[in-house]
Amino acid sequence: MESELYLDYGTPYHRLDARTKLIVFLGVFVGALMFKNPIWQLPTAALVLLQVAVSRSWRNLYRIRFVLLVMSVSSIILWNFFSSGTTPLFWIFEVESMFYAINRTMTILMIVSMGVVLISTTRNEELIMGMIRMGLPYRVGFAVSTSLRLVPTVASSLMTISQAQRSRGLDLETGNIVDRLKKFLPLLVPVFISSIRNTNIFGMALESRGFGARPDRTYYLQMRMRATDWVLLALLLLYVAASIWLNIAGYGRIVGLTNF
């Protein structure tokens, strides 16, 4: 299993400016929240699937397929307890609450998928530089960059420790899901200690290099918006405007739904 999240495929989506990808992520997020009826979510879901296909990010989505499955099942069940309807379906569930639960589950899956597309198609330095160019302070951008860099580092450390424990006879493959989780618990302690040690070393390295000594900074990476970026942003603006207008006009609602 690879710990790196960026997929160097060179697709048209990869070549977009990082700021464009961030704005598209936010725009799809806004559009996904405009409707409660899952049928009205289908155009947004199609848009997300198109981006996954063009960017070839399904590889990273496949890596977290079990997480997505657990999120989907738990979301559909839990959202039924926070809403109610007027048409009985089965047990304590109503048709309206089930539609709403499916809608919220689709929203979660779309947001996660868009985040995976963003990380899979944008290098870490490009992503942070895009945030800084959009007005994010450098210190905040550096903190986000460091967090993103630690994800593959922690994953690699977990794989190394698990392989070392397998060589000592630890069986992590047999048993049901509960037994496997119990076997993985002892691995978390060395991973946690290793992360604290690496963080301490990283902090001393920053201090030794005078991090934050000067307020002004120069950047090696230069970014430039192309015609493709502006066209995509124009289409995104139309999509967001149409979604907001339809929401204000009353479309995409579920008649008889009550939210708690």
N, C-alpha and C positions, 0 to 999 in steps of 0.2 A: 504493500500500500504506500502510495506517494503522499508526502506531507505538503507539497507545494500546491497552491490553489490556482495560480495563474496558468492558463493554457495558451501556449504560444502557437496559435494556428494561423494568424495573419488574415483573419476574415475581415470583410468590410466593417463589421461592428468593432473589431479590434482597432481599426484605423481611425475611429471617431475620436474627437477630443474628449478628454476626461470630464470636462465641464458639461459637455453634451450628455454624456452617460449619466452623470449625477442628476441633471435636470430631468432627463427621461425617467430615471428611477423615482424622483419626487412626483413627477406628473402622473405616472401610472399609479403611484400610491394614492394620490388625490382622487383620480378617477375610480379606483377600486372602492373607495369609501363612499361614493355618491349613491349607491343603490343597495337595497336590502333584498331585492328579488334576485335569486341566482340566475334566472333567465337573462336579466339585463346585465349580468356580469360576463356573459359569454363573449361579447366583443372584446372586453378587456383581457379575458383569458386567452382569446385567440391572438391578441397582440403580444402577450407575454410568451406564448408558445412560439410565435414567429421569431421573437428575439432569441429565444433559446436555440431554435433551429439554425438561424443565421450565424450566431456566435459559436455554435457547436459546444455549448456549455452543458449538454446533457451528461457529459462524463462526470462532472462534479455533482450534479443532481443524483446520479446513480450511486455515488459514493455515500450519500446521506439518505438513501431510499427508505431505510428502516426508521430513521428519525422522522421523515415526512409521513410515513405510514402511521406511526404512533401519534404524531400531532394531529393527523386527520381524524383518526378514530376518536381520540379524546376530545377534540374540538367539537365534533358532531354531537357527542353525548353531552358535554358540559353546557354548550350553548342552549340546549333544550331546557335546562334547568333555570336559565336566566331570561326566558321568554315563554310566552303562552299564546294560544290561539283559541279559535271558536269551533274548529272542525276536528273531532277526535280522530286519531290515527291508530295508535295501539298503546296499551298500558297508560303511562302518564304523558305521552307525547301527542301533540297536535300537528296537523298539516302545516299550519302557519309557522309554528316554532321550528319544525323540521326544515322548511324552506329557508328560514333565517339562519339556522345552524349550518346548512350547506353553503349559504352565502358567506358566512363568516369564515368557514373553513377554506373556501375558494380564495377569499381575500388573504388569509394567512399564507396559503401556498403560493399565491402570486407574488406577494411581497418577498417571501424567502427565495423564490425563483429569480426575481429581479436582482436581489442581493447577490445571489450566486453568479448571475450573468455579469454583474458589475465587477466582482472580484476576479472572475475567470478571464475577463477581457481587458483588464486594466492593471498595469504594473503598480506596485505599491507607491513608488515615487511619483508616478503620473497621477494617481488618485489623490495623494496628499497635495501635490502642486495644484491640481484642479480646485481643491477645497480652499487653498490659500488664495488663488486668483479670484475666487468668488467671495472673498472677504473674511475667511476664517483666520484668526491669529495663528502665527507660526507655532507658538508653543502648543496650542490645541492640536494643530495639524501634526506636530511631531509626536504628541501623545497617542493620537489615533494611529499614526504610522508604526509606532513602537508596538502597539497592541496587535496590529495586523501581522507584524513580523514575529510576534511571540506565538501566534497560533500554530504555524508549521513547526516552530522550534519545540513547543510542548508536545505536539503530536509525534515528532521524531523521537523525542526523549521517551515518550510512552512506548513507542514501538521497540526502541532499543532495550528498555527495561523488561518488557514483556518477552522479547526474544531471549534475554539473559535468563529469565526465570523459567522459560520453556527448556532451555538447555540444562537446567538443574532439576527437571522433572515435573514442573508445574503444568498440569493439564488444563488448558483454557478452552478446549473445543467441545468437550462432552458435557452432558447434563442439560437441563432446561434453562430458560432465560434467567430464572432466579439464581440458580447455581452458578451460572457464568458470571452474573453480576457480583456475587459473593467472592468469586475467585479473583475478580479484577480489583476489589477493594484494597488488598495489600499492595497493589502496584501504585496506588495513588499517593502513598506516603513518600516514596523516593522521588516520584515526579514532582510533588509539591516542594520538597526540600531542594531539589535541583533547580526549580524555577526561582525560589527565593535566593539561592546562591548566585544564579545568573543575573538576577535583577540587581543585586548588590554590586556585582562586578561592573555591570552596565552603568550604574549610577556613578561609581568612582571614575569610570572612563570618561563620562560626560564632564565631570568636574575637572579632571586633569586637562581637558581640551578647552576649558573656558566656555562651556555652554551658557548662552544668555548674557555674555559679557558686553555685547554691543547690540543695540536695538535694531540697527539696520542690517540687512542681509542681502547677499546676491545669490542667484540661483543659476546652476549650470543648465538645468533643463528648461528649455523654452517651448511654449505652447502657442499654437496658432489655429484659430477657427477657420475651417474650409467651407466651401459652398455646400457640401453634403451636410455639415453640421447645422447650418442655418436653415436648410430645407427641412431637415428632421425636426428642428425646434419649432418651425412654423406649423408643421403637421401636428406636433404635440400640443401646441397652443390651441389649435382648432379642436383637438380631442378633449382637452381639459375644459375649454369653454362650452363645448356641446354637452359634456357630462354634467357640468354645473347647471346649465340651463335646463336640462331634462330633470335634474333633481329639484330645482325650484318649481318647475311646472307640475311636479307631482308624479312623475314617472318612476318606475322601479321600486315602488313601495309594495308592501304586503298588507292587503286588507284584512283586518281582524287581528293583527299582530300586536301584542303588548310586551314591551321590554321592561325588565325590572331594574 
